[in-house]
């Protein structure tokens, strides 16, 4: 398993639009990708669960990638967070 | 006549017939089914149809209200595609052996509740999106075609709540205003109302009996009037035509430079007293904030506001304004602005009394807290500090000493500080007369014409008996203004006006001739003054 931490800079946090984009992004890969905040975890390809985490600006989330080409996928996802969140 | 207050969502004035809009209910009953596979197929088909509708809505919204607002329909499509949501529906159908409508309604309720229980306002407001997509699929399942036909006449829409899909489908030419009981300023309906530029109120105690009656929506005051009396109606017709005029100005003058025919350019900034006014500052296209009265922090509080509270408030303002200049005036309490915890004595002549910088210099701990907060916030934008009620060079020297100490204190703590201009208000005749000396010590002057006029003419503006003696354009005041501008330029600094006189368009030419660099006026006056500048030679 490969994981990284990221602190959200987007003003409204993981809101509908970037959450939707994230879902689209992770659906491209076979790996299981989870986003965890304060012990609560959501699978990144599930929009409502992701929004249900209520991640706000300044919150730090842990993103884990498991299976498949996890190194490369994690790098791609980390890049996505930097660009969109 | 019935008058109801509500939360202001978007400003403007609307007068017209009220249409009470109610959703077609999709009553759902729980029905046992044998063939669960057929129910699942019905659900899938209805969902596909809903996605098709949403794709069309997206295209329509894209043209009418732009990509940012249209995006909501893409989000709805993705919500309908959510694994958890769909699994829940399918699970209820197959386990409970019930109809698709019931399974969907139950799922929608659960998910909407999950969002409604979240702490953050943004996420809370998303429960409306869940209800919206649920209702859409339900309508298809029940065979109800969506109807958002609002008739031929332009109307004020009164409703419990409006889903984004409903507002987008309504004919824009026939919409005068939105008045809802529910909904927040974070809702998509609110955002759409802003984009469409029509007045909107939420939190209003609406009543179905209003349907067909004449109503007024005043988005500035946050009130809604049903069956107004003739005098009220006439008053509002006047207000509305003034408002329309202003909006027309806005359209033609937005984004234009404040430049005279011969090429003289000035800055036009806004005066505000609360961060809530930032929206109107942006709407009226101000180039910056020329006077941000910091008193609200003190007057709205039961005790001295902390450094952190102040820092957050200032940071928010400079961040919202992007790189535009924000001139924050330090505490100007005393005289007519009192906060009990300051424990100020009653005075015989409060206008000539213990106020503003005089409090700051005798209570340096209060002053330092504010300065620390201001300098800390300066790292987040273009912040300038302005000191009020100055009468002498010595005062300015003391202020600069304190300000320097505060800066080095912060630097020692490793706190980042931006480039901060420090200027003074010229609002006493003493400061105007001494402006040549004062100009050597500061970065700018801002002339406070209200106090300057009152002190120069020795006339209390609150006293109606003195109206005959009062002349807002008194040559003594104009001469002082001219002197101040001249002395500023001699020392190589800029001079502006932040008092009411700055918004007096009969004087704009005079000020331009004097070489004024900046006028700071209430947000609603920006565009009329811009017009006067552009018409000047």
Interface residues (C-beta under 8 A of the other chain):
Chain A: X12 X13 X15 X16 X17 X20 X23 X24 X45 X46 X47 X48 X49 X51 X52 X54 X56
Chain B: X71 X72 X74 X75 X78 X79 X81 X82 X83 X84 X85 X111 X114 X115 X118 X119 X120 X122 X123 X126 X129 X130
